Amino acid sequence: MKSIITFNDAQSPELSSPAPEKVLSGSPRFSVWNHFADPTGQFFAGVWASTRGRWRVRYTENEFCHLLSGRAVIMDEQGARYELKAGDSFVIPAGFAGTWEVIEDCRKLYAIFEPKASSSGT
C-alpha cells in the first residue's frame, strides 16, 4: 500500500553551493530536504533554502516552486526579470537559462520532473 508523503519528517539537509564558475556575486549556500523521489528517478519534491547571492542556471528539468520566505530575482538570457517574494508560485521550464539571485535568504517548496534522456534506436 502506498502512503502519503509529508514534509514534516525531520531529516538532515543536503548542503551544497553552485559551482564556483557559475557564481556571479556573493557566496550562496544551499540546503535541500528532498522528501520524495520516485523509483524512476524522474520526479522529486521537497524543500530548498538558499543564502544570498547570484549564480547562472540552465535547467534540464521542469520545476514547480512555491516561495515560503525571502525574495529572489530570476532573469532569463533575454533580460526578462521576474521578482519573486514569499507566497509566489511559479514554474521554471526545462531549457530555461539565466540567473537566480537571492535578495533575502529564501526557502521554497519544489517539485521537479526531469524526463530520462531518450536513447537513439537503431
N, C-alpha and C positions, 0 to 999 in steps of 0.2 A: 504494500500500500504506500502510495506517495504521501508525503507530508508537506504542509505549508512551510515555507522558509521565511523566518522573520529576521530582521536586522537587529534584534535585541540581544542576541547571544554575545557575551563578552569574548573577545578574541584579540590577540596582539596584532597590531598593524604591520603590513609590509612597508618598510621605509625605503625611499629612493629619491632621486632627483633627475632632472633632464640631463642628457649627455652634455658635457661641457661645451662642445661646439655648437649646441643649439641655444644656449643661454645668451640672451641679449642684454639683460640687466638683472641685478640682484643675485640672490643665492637661493632660489626656490627649493623647498624640500617638500616631498610628497609623503602622505600616509594613506595606505589603502587597506580597507577592511573588505575583502571580497567574500561576501556571504553565500554566493551561489555560482557554481559553474556547471553547465550541463555536460552529460557524458561525451558529447561530440566535440567539446572544446570550442564551440562557436558562440555560446551565449554566457554572459557573466553579469552579475549585479552586485552592488554593494555601496560602500561609502568611500569617498575620496576627499582628502583635505590637502591644501597647499598653503605654504607661506608665500610672502610677496616676492614678485619677480616677473620677468618676461622671457619667453622662450618660443622658438619656432616649433610648429607642429605640422604633421602630414598624416591624415587619417586613412587607414585601410579598412577601418571598421565603421559601422553606424552606431552612434551613441546618443541615447536619450539622457538628459541631465536635468536635475531639479536642484537649484542652488538653495541650500539651507541657511547659509550665512555668508557674509562677506560681499565683496564686489570684484568683478572681473571685466576685462575688455578682451573680446576676441576680434581679430581683424583678419580679413582674407587677403590674398595676394593682390587683389584689385584695389584694396584700400577701404572696402566696406567695413564699418566699425559697428560692433554690437556691444553695447554697455549692459551688463547684467548685474542684478542685485538679488539679495535673498528673496525667495518666493518665485523667481523666474524659472520657467521650464523651457527647454529648447532641445533641438536635435542637431547634432553635427553629422552630416552625411559622409560616407566613405568617399574619398577623393578630395576632401577639404584640405587646403594648405593655407597656412598663415601663421599668426602668432596668438598665444594666450598670454595675457598679462593679469596677474593677481594684484589688485589695488589694495584690498583689505583681505587678510587671511580668509580663505574660502573653505567651505565644506559643502559637498554635494552628494546627492544620490545619483547613481548611474546604472544604466542597463545598456550593455554592449552586445551587438551581434556582429560577428566577423565571419563571413562565409569562408568555407575552406577554399583554398586555391584550386581551380579546376585543372585537372591534368589533361594534357592533349592526348587524344586517342590515335590509334593507328588506322 
